[in-house]
Amino acid sequence: MNQLRYAEILCAVVAGAVARGALTAAAGIERLEACVEGPKRARLGAEAAVFVDMEAALLWLRRAEASGDDEAAADDKSPDEAAPAAAASSPSSGGGDTTATTTTTTEGGGGGTDAPAADAAAAAPPSEAKDSEEKAKEDDAPKPPAPKKKLTPLETVKAKLEAARPTVEALTGTTDAAVFEKFYGASAAYYKRAGPPEAFYRTALALLSYSTPESHTPEERFVLATDMSLAALAGEGVYNFGEVLATPVVDALDGTPNAWLAELLRIFGRGDVDAFNAHCDDHRDDVARQPALVAKFEFLKEKIAVLALMHLLFETPSHARSLPFTDVAARCRLGVDQVEFLAMRAMALGLVAGHIDQVAATIHFEWVQPRVLDAAQIAHLVDQVDALSDKSSTAFNLLADHTIDLL
């Protein structure tokens, strides 16, 4: 048995015991982390050690979920550690304190210390000199080391992911996919709890590339599809819906109470503003039960308008991409006065490139971001290629006919 198989069996046993309640999450974490301490990590190997670390990270997340919050346990500092350093002892002050009161007197008024200065020294409060000495001693005294900050469960998981990432990125293509699946599974679970949604979405996509539908139970596929759909819709910078629609995970929502969510995702993939408005009206109650969509509904309206613009450019031949404001407004269902802002927003996001002619009220588009296409979009692309081929053949035949006349 190689080390990775050993790690898989170990993690399966510990995770199963935690799931059944035979072990607490804290006990499971302790057992797993003990297997990768010190020289044991080198003997286990990089792949197996990452696998065990990621299982421990999942148990940390389970522990945080069970406790109802993400705060760490109370700091175990002793009262002695929390107390400041003791002040140095000092002699008691009194009328016989010669340090504060000694002066030099003169006989006959000559060659001695200036009387006003002596009087000022004598008049100084006895406590000032003593306080200065005590402060100097406190400054010179060695300071106790600052107590180490305890990490919350989420901070612990984040630290484990950051520590494992360089190792995972350095693994070659011959590495067992189980290592990548475990790493991206733990990463997705972390971002699902900690956010942001776009980070969860991209990590979940990576998870799907290293796993098969059979590796997840139907319930797990349903939860993952729901979470990915919500993250894709609400996530900043997510405009390529073809990526998730090309995977079978979205099909897990068909025939379920969340089938409307899968259809909403497909509508965003088409950039259809009218279908978006109609679908949201038909499923108003379903949308209201999703806080992520309610909180970002204005953002969703902006996103579907941007996607409509991108699809308009995709469908427009490259030689005809100088579009008047009115055409963009009609396709995106916006007022003409909102078109310029929409174009600037799309350009700022790096989704399109071009320039705006305010005088002529037109936008000259030069480029649109490539995206994963569905079957209908690929068919449209084939039609455009066929049209280009026909034009090329016509131009060739025209040149050939005129060349004969010239000769």
Buried (B, 14 or more C-beta within 10 A) or exposed (E): EEBBEBBBEBBEEBBEBBEEEEBBBBBBBBBBBEBBEEEEBEEBBBBBBBBBBBBBBBBBBBBBBEEEEBEBEEEEEEEEEEEEEEEEEEEEBEEEBEEBEEEEEEEEEEEEEEEEEBEEBEEEEEEEBBEEBBEEEBEEEEEEEEEEEBEBBBBBBBEBBEEBEEBBEEBEEEBBEBBBBBBBBBBBBBBBBBEEBBBBBBBBBBBBEBBEBEBBEEEEBBBBBBBBBBBBBBBEEBBBBEBBBBBEBBEBBEEBEBEBBBBBBBBBBBBBBEBBBEBBEEBEEBBEEBEBBEEBBEBBBBBBBBBBBBBBBBEBEEEEBBBBBEBBBEBBBBEEEBBBEBBEBBBEBEBBEBEBEEEEEBBEBEEBBEBEBBEEBEEBEEEBEEEEEEEEEEEEEEEEEEEEEEE
